[in-house]
Structure formats: C-alpha cells, structure tokens
C-alpha cells in the first residue's frame, strides 16, 4: 500500500545562519548522520553532510524566540552573543526524500517550511558548546565559507540553502 504524503502539511521551522566576524558560517555535523555513516548507511546521499542550526517552531512561539532557542539548544550560543541582522522575506519549503517520509516527525509532515534569520556571532569559539542541550544534535562543528554551504548540506535541502545564501549574501 502506497501512502499519499502530498496531503500532509509542512512542519513550521526556523533556521539560523550564524556568521562570525570573518563572514564564515557556523555548520554542524548531525550526530544521527555520523551514526548512520558509521553503520555504512546513507540517506539521499548525505554522506559527510553538515547543516546550519534549525528546528521546529513550537505552537504560539515567536519566530525570533524560536531561532534563539534552537541556536542555544544546538550550539550553546546564548542570545547575548548574537546580533540579529535580517530575516528572510519569505518562507522556503523542502520535501523529504521518499525514504524519510513517514519516518521523521512521527509521519505528520511531508517536509518543512522555513524562515531564516541571519545572526552575527559576537562571542569567541569557546562559547560554542554542542553539549549545552541533551540530547546533543551535532557531533562536530566548524566555520565554513558561505559559498560552500550548498555543497555541505544533504541534497534535498540544497535548493533552500542556495535561496538563503542568495538572500543573505549582501549582508554577510
């Protein structure tokens, strides 16, 4: 029996492009990606995939509050160490690949609809703590050149990363 996932809604989500003083962008390697790679598994060619902090928006939660919460949960970076520079003009959407449909988010969503915030990191690398929240989401992190972002992300999110990069490029 084939399920029709096109009727499912998109999960409301916020993403954070965190840039340092040198204009490099924070990316983390998801723990679950590393664990699947260690077992020889891959989802949609994710391989050595990295991503910017992102996560769901809780019901009734304001966008900026959700972004700061997700940023802290995934990186340990607190609100006093960032300046919000911009927000994407519109939401960006992506669909999950077939092998993840019905598995992620208890099968309630077909993908995500995302608003992104550009934030300037004013702290130093010692302020990043991937274990600030349990469970941790990232196994490793690094600063990456903004132009390499689409090459670092899983294939099904590349279009969104290109759109976010295009919108924020002049402000980075």
N, C-alpha and C positions, 0 to 999 in steps of 0.2 A: 504494500500500500504506500503510495507516494503522498506525502503531505504537501499542501499548498501553503508555503510560507509567505507568499506575497501579500496575504491578508493581514499579516502581523504588523504591528506598529514599529517605529524606530525608537530605540532607547534614547532618552534625553541625556546628553553628555556634555562635559566641558573639557577643553584641552588647554594646556599651558605651554606656550613657547617661552622658556626661561633663557634669557641671554645674559652673558657676563659682560664685563666692561670691554672685552676684546671683540664682542659681537659673535662669540661662539655660543652654540645652543646645547643645553642640557639634554642628553638622551640616556635612557637606562635600558638594560637588557632584562627582560622579564624573567623572573625565576622559573615560571612554568615553561617558557621557551627553552631555557637551558636544560631543564629536566627532561623535556621531550627529546632534545638533541642528544643528550647522554644515552637515551634509550634507542637512538637511531631513528626516531620518528620526526616527521616534519608536517606542518600544516600549511598548505598553499605556498610552499617554497620559502617558509620563513627563515630557515637556517639560522644565521647569526643576526637575527633581527633585533633592532633597537627601536625605542619609541620615546616620544616626549610624554610627560605626565598627563594623564587624562583619567576621567572616571565619570560615573553616573551622577546626575543631579537628583538629590532627594526631593520628594514631593514637598512643595512650598518653599524650597531653598532658593535663595537669590543666586544668580549666576556668579557674581564675584565671590560670595561666601563659599560656594561650591568649589570654585577654582582654588581658593586659598586652602580650603580643607584638603582637597586632592593633592595639592602641591606639598603640603605638610605630610600627609599620610605616605606619599610615595618617595619623598626626598628628605624629609626632616627640616626643610627650609620654612621658616616662620614668616608671617606677614610683615614683620618689621624689617625684613631683609630683602624686600622686593618693592619695586615701584611699578604700578600698572600703567602701561604705556598706551595700549589700544585693545580693542575688541573687534573681532571680525564683523563685517557689515551684515553678513547673513549666516545662516546655518549651512554646514556642509554635511552631506549624507554619504554613508557607505553601506553596502550589503555584505553580510557574512558570506564566506565561501560555503558551498554545499556541505562540506564535511563538518562544519561548525554549527550549521542551522539545527535548531532543536536541542543543542548541547549546552551552549552558553546562555547565561541569564535565565536558566530554568525553561528555555524554549519559548519565552514570552515575546522575543523581539527578533526582527529579521536583520537588524543592523543598528547603526547609531546615527543620530542627528546631533551634530556637534557645533557648539560655539567655541571659539578660541580666544584666549587672551594672551597678549604679548606682555611679558614682565621682564624688567631689568633686575638682575641679581646684584645686590649691593654688599653682600657678605663675602666671605672667602671660602675656599674649598672645605675647610674644616667644619663649616656649618652644615654640610651635606651629611645626612645620617640616614642611610637606607633602612635601618632598623628602628626608626622612630615609631613605627606603627607595626602592630602584629596582626596579621602576617605581613611580612615584607613582600613587596611586589617586584622589586628589581634586585638582581644578583650583583650587577656591576653598573657603573655609570662613567660617563666621560663627557667632555665638551667637544662638540663636532662643528665643523664648518657648516653654515646654514645651507649652502648649495648642495651638500651631500645628503641632506635629510631624506629626500625621496629614495635614495639608494639604500638607506639603512632600515626602512620600515618594511613590514610584510606587504606583499604585492597588493592585497585587496584594500590597503589604506593609502597607496601611493598617490592616487588622484587627489585625495583630501590634503595630503602633505604638500603637494605642488600648489594647490589653491591657497593654503595658509601661507606658504612661503611667498607666493606672488603678492598676496595682500600685505604682508608684514615686511617684505624685503626693504622698502624705503626707510623703515623705522628702526631696523636692526642696528 
